[in-house]
């Protein structure tokens, strides 16, 4: 499947079930990606819902020049940054609820990061800067190309190259020689 | 976190709300813009013809043009006026004054419309003019008007029997020449002549001589 583009075409032609396919394929990944920015799984889900609702409301804004995944991630990223900008109140939750949140996060991680190697890398990502973390996520976890990652992050390819190089260097330090092989 | 169906329902619910919001905003804008456009259209219909006419008026030669002066048939403005007689010659470059003089002359031709053979008729009109009784004015002496027709206390008047040549020159060099002799005004170009009334003569004199001559 071309990351949802053909499904979206069918959806535009009136096939509602095509939208289900898109959701099944991309929703959890989008939530996981947005969570890299907002560090709040519920907010990330909310933002992902908004991004998908963009697909429904502005049906002809997607011009098929990039993959649907890239387009959705672009939408998710800009909404996430907007959310961070306007986030005024830090929500304090009860400890019992906090357990649930982290449990949900872990569940999502388990779904996305079925691969053990990816889980190890994911844990190491927390020590990286936001941009490095995002670029590793896009390239390594979401299997986007360098160009697609550049489009999502609104940077050029060279910048993505540099970020990835520096991220790998940091991870090498964190994970050691064995960890390097995971990348 | 929501399950799949809940997420899907939430996506479509939010989409519908956004579409409704968009339609509502569109209607709001239309509700505002349509009366506004209507007002602008009505105001244009009322005021635009007047605005369109005013620039046109300034282009016609027989309309008053405060800023630009009076124009000839080719659209060029008369920029200088000259009056000559056997005794004296004077000129004026004040556009407003030139326009005033020109308008008096034009009104004479418009109102007092006579044929070319007007001399015989005008001989009878001569008696109405005071300059017949004041031959000394030919020498350029100041003359107080003790006559009926000139009660305004003007210093001079048109001398009897003296031909005054009034020349209007436009900025393209085009000229129009009038000859004023006694009370006969002749357009040299068209050979059209009229008898100038007392009031017109008075006005003309005031405009021409009071400004251009001063005291002689």
Interface residues (C-beta under 8 A of the other chain):
Chain A: X19 X20 X23 X24 X27 X41 X42 X45 X49 X50 X52 X53 X56 X57 X104 X107 X108
Chain B: X1 X2 X4 X7 X8 X10 X11 X12 X14 X15 X18 X19 X22
